[in-house]
Amino acid sequence: MENTVFGFTEAQITAFGLTYGVGGLMLLMIFIVGHLAWKSKAGKMGTFALFLALTFGFVGFIAKYLIQYFLNVH
């Protein structure tokens, strides 16, 4: 078992970090934006605008996994 860390290869660690690590950070960001909207008393339209503007980058990340899933590409 050469070139492994705790029995995992570099590719396996990277795949785990990209799926669960970045996914967890995205979830944390959603909570942060929600807290920001709540503390600023943004209202419904303001909350929508905050979520739209601050979380729009998630769309590409999620779309990548959906495309891989439906096209069965790994």
N, C-alpha and C positions, 0 to 999 in steps of 0.2 A: 504494500500500500504506500507507494511513494507519491509524493506531491499531493497529499490530502491533509485536510484539517479535520480532526475528529471523525475520520472516515468519509468525509464529503469532499468532492472535487470542487475546484474553483467555479466551474459552470453551474453546479448544483447550488452553491452558496449564492451566486449572483442571481439565479432564477428565483430562489427563495426571497432574497432581499427585494427584488423588483416587484414581486407579486404581493407579498405580505407586508414588507417594510414600507414601500411607497403607498400601498393601499391603506395602511394604518395611519400614515401621515396625512393622507387625503381625508380620512375620517376625522382626524384631529382638527384639520383646517375647517371642516364643516362646522364643528362645534365652536371654533374660534369666531367664525363669521356670524354664527347664530348669537353668540354672546355679545359680539360687537353691535349687532342690530338691536338686541334687547337693551343693552346699556344706553345706547344712543336714542332709544324710543323712536325708531325709524318709521314705524307704521307698516302697513302691508306693502305698499308700493316701494317704500325705501328698503325694506327687507328683501323684497324681490330683486331690486336693483343691486343691492350688495351681493346677494348670492349669485346673480347673473355675472356681475363684473369680476368678482373675486374667485369664483370657482369654475369659470368657463374653460380654463386649461385642463380640467379633469376630463373633458369630453374626448380629447384626442387619446389620452391614456386608456380610457375605458373602451373606446372604439377599437384600439389596437387588439385588445383581448377578445372583443366580440368578433372581429374579422378573423382572427386566428381560430376561434372556436367554430365559426360557421364554415370556414374554408378547410378546416381540419389541417392547419399548418402548424408545425411545431418547430 
